[in-house]
């Protein structure tokens, strides 16, 4: 069975709920209590682009229940280290407050800030990245091409960024709008095979519009570190189980990709579908990957489940996925939860404090 791993980016915040630029200190504390090294990837805290955020990752797991446990353990471990720096972690894809974020003291980060100006200055955003194992790059590219019409549905399920710089945006995922300013971000055309994928990367590097391959920010890409497909479209999920749901659905799509023809909708249509998912999330219509027309979000999610049902069944994930999707559709994604807290009278700082509690909930 394909293994899965999840990387999550979190905001570092004060106990009162304000973003706090302490990543360097958190990483220093983490290195002092680092577990014994193993041959298994994942499990470490890693720097991100800004001082107000931190990234964690799970080891690869084939069993979904084990992955859920790793996600929760990683969140708890990260928060415990953050507390040593006087901070907490919040699984919010954007901060609700107006923030002037701080670039990590790192040569590459400085180079990105200098080259990309306001786009880099604005990038205090947190995503959820799912890794699924592949046999080789040709199989990986087949999975990438098969993922194309379904990535927007994954984004809608994860939407967790309704606020930006102190303003309610009207979007479920405003992070995706900010992230989309990078020159390589968003949906891609079909690559066909590994050679086609590598040719596109080489062409992008030749343009000089990105500094290195690490700035290939496609919605889904071949990992440069692991033999995996890395799906990067999602907001960081407020609830740990929602992050595992992303992973289970990605694996279902990956398994389905090996046995079905690849649909090849135009990239322009995928951009429109991605915008629709970012705008309304689960509260309105999504663009159906099967018909290219709007349908209620629950109906499009049902199409995704039907599409991957044999793969979910074979993996033993179907019952859990259906139960978790019912939970998400009932209580909402992170954006809906944040807006619900607002309706109860929570201000920006209170939203963050409640998010800290949800991030660490069991």
N, C-alpha and C positions, 0 to 999 in steps of 0.2 A: 504494500500500500504506500502511496506517496506520502512523504513526510511534509509537515507544515511548520512554519515558524511565523511569529508575529513580532514586528517592531512597532513600538508606540512612542510618540513624542508627547511630552507633557509640559505644561506651563509650571514654572517655579513661582510660588506666590508666598506672600507673608501670611502668618496666621489670621490676619485681618482680611485677607483676600485681594491684596494688590500684587501685580507682577513684580518679581524681585530678581535683579541681575546677579545671581550667585552660583551660576553653573560651574565656574572654575573651582569654587570652594567645595561644592557638592562632589565634584569629580575627585578632588584631593581626598576628601573623607572616604569616598568609595574605594580608592586605591589602597587606603590604609586597612580596609577590612575585606579586601578582595578574597573570594574563595580560592581554594587550591586550583591551579590550572588543570584543564582536561583537554582531550582532543575534540570535544564537542563544542561547536560554535554556539554563540548566544549566551545570555545570562549576565552580561556585563552592562554597566552604564556607559554611555557614550556621549560625547559632545555633539551639539547641534550647531546651527549657525549663530544663534543668539544666546546671550548670557541668561535670558529669562526662560530657557527651556532645557530639557534633558531628554535623552532617548534611552529606552531599554529594549531588550529583545529576549525572546524565549529560545531555548534550545529547540532543535527540530523534534517534532513528535508526530507519530502516526495515529495515535489514539486521541480522539477529540476531547475526552474527559481529562486526559493528562495535559493537553494543551490549555484547557480552561484553568486547571490548577496552576500551570506555569505562568499564565497571564496574571492571575491574581497574586501569586507569590512575587512576581516581578514588580507589580505595583506596590505591594506592601514593603518590599525591600527598598525600592527607590524612595518611598516616602520616609522610611526610617533614616536613610542616609541624608535626605534633604532636611530632616528635623535637626540634624547636627549642625547645619548651616543656618538654622532659624527659619526654615522654609517648609512648605508643604508642596505636594504635587496636585495638579488639577487637570483632568482629562477634558480640556476644552480646546477646540480647534482654533479659536481666536479668543483673545482677552476682551471682555466687555468694555473695559475702560479705555480711555485715550492713553496711549503708551508711546513713549519714545524709547524704543528698544535698543539694546547694546550689543554690538558685534563681539563675538568671542575673540579674545586676543590670540589670533592665529594668522599666519601669513596668508594662507589661502582665503580665509574669511575676509581679510583686509583687501585682497585682490578683487574678490567678488564685489565687495562694497564699492570699491573705486570704479569698477567697470560698469556695474549695473545701477548705480545711483539710486533713484527713488524706489525702483523695484526692489532692490536689496534692503533699503531702509525700512520698507513696509513689511518685510517678511518675518513677522512674528506669528507663524502659523504652525499648527501641529497636526500631523497626519497619522494614519495607521497603514502600515505596509505588510502585506501578506506574502510570504515566500512559500512556494510549492515546488517540490523536487522534480527534476527532469532527468531523462536518460542522456540527452545530448542537446546541443543547441538547435538542431533541426526540429526536434520534438518541441522544444521551448518556443520556437517561432510559430509552430502550428497552434500552440496554446495561446500565444499572444494574439494571433489573428482571429482565433475563435472567441476570445474574450471581448473583442472590440464592441459588439453591440450590447453587451451585458454590463460593461463597466459603469454606465450611468445608473443602472439599477443598484449596484453596490454603493455608489455615492449617495443615492437617495436614502438608503437604509441607514447610512452612517451620519447623515447631516447633523452637525453639532456646532455650528458657528453662525448664529443669527445676528450677532452684534459685531460692530467694527468701530474702533476709535470713539467709543462712547455713544454710538448711534445704533438704533434698531434698523437693520438693513432691509427687512422683508424677504431675506433669503434664508433657506434652511442651512445652506453651506456657502457662506460668503468666503470662507477660506479658499474654496476652489476658484473663485473669481480673482482673488489676490494672487493665488498661486499661478493662475493662467497667464500672468504677465511675463513669466520667464519664456525665453525664445523657443524652448523645446517642450513646454508643458502641454498636456492635453491628449486628445485622441490622435491616432496615427492611421495612415493608410496601411493596407496589408503588406507584409514583408515577403511572404511566400516561402522563404527558406532562410537558413542561417547566413548564406552568402548575401542575400538581399538585405538582411538586417545589418550585417557588418558594413555593407556598402553605404547604407544610409548614415550610420554612425561616422564613418570616414568622411563622408560629404559634409556632415554637420561640423566636424572638427576643422575641415578646410575652410569653412566660411569665416572662422574667427569669431563667431557670435557666441561661442561658449568656450570656457577656459580649458576643459578637459572632459573625459568621458563621464566623470562623476556628475556633470551637469546635464546629462540626458535625463530629463524629467518626464518622460512619457507616462501616461496613465498606467501602463504596464510595460516592463522591460525585462531583458535578461540581466540577472544580477552580475555585477562585475567581481563579486567576492565569492559567490557560492554557485553550485550547479542547480540553480533555481530560476523560475520565473518570479519576478517581484511585482506585485500589483500594488500601485501607489495611489489609487484614485480616491481612497476613502479619507474622510475626516477621522481624527482620533475619536474613538467611541467613548461616550460617557460611562457606559456600563461594560464591565469586563466580558460578560457573556456575549455582548454585541460584537466585540472584536473577534471572539471565537466563531461567531456566526459568519462573519466575513470570510474567515479562513475555510470553514466547511463549504461554503458556496463556491469559493475559488477552486477548491479541490474538485468539487463536483463538476465545474465547468472544464477544468483541466482533463479529467477523465473522459468527459463527454467529447472533448475535442479530438481524441485519438480515434474515434469511431464514426465521425460524421463529416460531411462536406462543410467547408468553411463558408459562412455567409460573408459577402463583401459589400456592405452598404457604403455609400460615399462618406468620406470623412466629414464633409460639410454637414451631413445629416447627423452624424455622431456628435458633432459640436453642438448642434441645436438640442439634441437629446440630453447632453450633459448639462447645458444651461438650464433646461427644463427641470432636471433632477435637482440642480443646485437651488433653483428658485423656490420650488414648491415642496421638495422632499417627499414626505408621505402624506401631505395634506391636500394634494390636488392630483392632477393627471401626470402621468409619465408617458414618454413616447415608447410604444410597444416595439421591441426589437423584431417581432414577427410580422407586423403590419406597417410599421412606420407612422402610425396614427396615435392620437392621444387616447389613453384609457385610464381609469382610476388606478392609483398606485397599487392598491391591493391586487388588482387584476393582473398587472404587469409582473408583480412579484410572484403571483401564482403561475404565470407563464414560465418564469425562471425555474421555479421548483419542478414543474412538469418537465422542463427541458433536461434537468439534471437528476430526475428522480431515480433512474436505474443506477447511476453512479453513487448517489446518496444511500440507496438501499444496500448496494454491495459493500460500501464502507461501514455500514451499520450506523450511519449518521441521520437517516431520514426522520426518525421519531423526534430526536433532539432538535433538529433544524425546524421541523414543523411547529414544535412547541415553542421554540424561541422566536420564530417569526410571528406566531400568534401573540406572544408577549409584546414584541416591538410594535405591532399594529394596534394593540390595545393601549399601551402606555406612551407610545411615541418614541421617536429617536431623541438624541440629545437636544436638538433644537426645540422640539415640542416641549420637552421637560423644562428647558430654560425659560421658554415663553410662559409656561405654566407658573413657574416661580415668580416671574414678573407680575403676572395677574394677581398673585397673592400679596404683592407689595414689596418684593425683594428688590433692593437696589443693586448696583453693579457688584459691590463687594460681597453682598449677601449671596448673589448668584454664584460667585466664585467659591464662597465657603460651602454652599450646598453641593457644588460640584466636587469639592474635595471629598466630602462624605460619600458621594455616589461613586467616585473613582475607587474608593477603598472598600466599598460595600461587598459583603459576601453573599 
